[in-house]
Amino acid sequence: MKKITLLVLCFCALSLSAQTTFELNWEQGVNGGDASFTIAVGDEIVWTWANGAPHSVTSLPMATEDFDSGILTGMGTEFAKTFNVVGASDYQCDVHPGSMFGTITVEATMGVQEKYERNVQMYPNPVIDEVTIASLYQLASYEIYDVLMCSY
């Protein structure tokens, strides 16, 4: 009996160490692909109000997990949610439902590399003059290369 308890405790410790916290700046115009991400069980998302307008983070009726920040006001206000159930949760801002919405998809397990690949979006492709980069990761820097200008 003690061996089983010890194994369970070790498993829990390993699971907690793999948790990732993602941050999302939450304001009007953040929707669709900019507010939709794939994470693993145990990961947390922190929505931070990027302006002083009132907003909420509210799951929709068919979401896998229920959550509701209530309507909060103030730049820098935060709402955090740790996701623990595999599935998809559509959500929106109840104040601005047409311009602030997304989907959080939760998978049983994901490696660090897979989380990065699934949650950094760059568009359009091909790029002409401007590129948009949407990410739950804080990218300190990045480089863009023109493959037509590369020498082999």
C-alpha positions in Angstrom: 0.0 0.0 0.0 2.8 2.5 0.8 4.5 1.7 -2.5 1.4 2.7 -4.5 1.0 5.9 -2.5 4.7 6.8 -3.2 4.3 6.1 -6.9 1.2 8.3 -7.1 3.0 11.2 -5.3 5.9 10.9 -7.7 3.6 10.9 -10.7 1.8 14.1 -9.4 5.1 15.9 -8.9 6.2 15.1 -12.4 2.9 16.3 -13.9 3.1 19.6 -12.0 6.6 20.3 -13.2 5.5 20.1 -16.8 2.8 22.8 -16.4 3.2 25.8 -18.6 1.6 29.2 -18.0 0.7 31.2 -21.1 -0.3 34.9 -21.3 -2.8 36.5 -23.6 -3.3 40.2 -24.0 -7.1 40.6 -24.0 -8.8 43.5 -25.8 -11.2 44.3 -28.7 -10.0 42.7 -31.9 -8.3 39.7 -30.3 -10.3 36.8 -31.7 -10.3 33.7 -33.8 -6.7 32.5 -34.5 -5.3 35.2 -32.2 -7.2 33.9 -29.2 -7.3 30.1 -30.0 -4.6 27.8 -28.7 -3.7 24.2 -28.1 -2.4 23.4 -24.6 -1.9 20.3 -22.4 -3.8 19.2 -19.4 -2.5 21.2 -16.4 -1.5 24.2 -18.4 -2.7 27.7 -17.4 -3.8 30.6 -19.4 -3.7 34.2 -18.0 -5.8 36.7 -19.8 -4.5 40.3 -19.2 -6.7 43.3 -20.0 -4.7 45.3 -22.5 -6.9 48.4 -22.2 -9.2 50.0 -19.6 -12.4 48.8 -21.1 -14.7 46.3 -19.3 -14.2 42.7 -20.5 -14.9 39.1 -19.4 -13.6 35.7 -20.2 -16.6 33.4 -20.3 -16.9 29.8 -21.6 -19.8 29.1 -24.0 -22.4 26.5 -23.2 -20.9 23.5 -25.1 -17.4 24.1 -23.7 -15.5 21.2 -22.1 -14.8 23.3 -19.0 -16.9 26.1 -17.5 -15.2 29.3 -16.5 -16.3 32.9 -16.1 -14.2 35.9 -14.9 -17.3 38.1 -14.5 -17.1 41.6 -16.1 -13.8 43.2 -14.9 -12.4 46.7 -15.8 -8.9 48.1 -15.7 -5.8 47.9 -17.8 -3.6 45.1 -16.4 -6.5 43.2 -14.8 -6.0 39.5 -15.0 -8.0 36.3 -15.1 -6.3 32.9 -14.9 -7.6 29.4 -15.6 -5.9 26.1 -15.4 -7.3 23.6 -17.8 -7.6 19.9 -16.6 -10.0 18.2 -19.0 -9.2 17.1 -22.6 -11.4 18.7 -25.1 -12.3 22.1 -26.6 -13.7 25.2 -24.8 -15.0 28.0 -26.9 -15.1 31.3 -25.0 -15.8 35.0 -25.5 -16.0 38.4 -23.8 -19.6 39.0 -22.8 -19.2 42.7 -23.4 -17.7 42.4 -26.9 -18.7 38.9 -28.1 -18.4 39.8 -31.8 -14.8 41.0 -31.5 -13.3 39.0 -28.6 -13.6 35.2 -28.8 -11.5 32.0 -29.2 -11.1 28.3 -28.5 -8.8 26.6 -26.0 -8.1 23.0 -27.1 -6.7 20.8 -24.4 -4.7 17.6 -25.2 -3.7 14.9 -22.7 0.0 15.5 -23.2 2.3 17.7 -25.3 6.0 18.2 -25.3 7.6 21.7 -25.1 8.5 21.7 -28.8 5.0 20.6 -29.8 3.4 23.4 -27.7 5.6 25.9 -29.4 4.9 24.6 -32.9 1.1 24.5 -32.3 0.9 28.0 -30.7 3.1 30.3 -32.8 1.1 31.4 -35.9 2.6 33.5 -38.7 0.5 34.8 -41.6 0.1 35.5 -44.4 2.3 33.0 -46.2 3.8 34.0 -48.5 4.6 37.4 -47.0 4.8 40.5 -49.2 5.3 43.5 -46.9 3.9 42.6 -43.5 3.8 39.5 -41.4 1.5 38.9 -38.3 2.9 36.8 -35.5 0.4 35.5 -32.9 1.7 33.5 -30.0 1.1 32.6 -26.4 4.8 32.6 -26.0 6.6 35.9 -25.4 9.0 36.1 -28.3 12.0 38.3 -27.4 13.3 38.3 -31.0 12.9 36.5 -34.3 14.5 36.4 -37.7 12.8 36.2 -41.1 14.7 35.1 -44.2 13.8 35.4 -47.8 14.4 32.0 -49.3 14.7 33.6 -52.7 17.7 35.6 -51.5 19.5 32.7 -49.8 22.6 31.3 -51.4 23.1 27.5 -51.3 
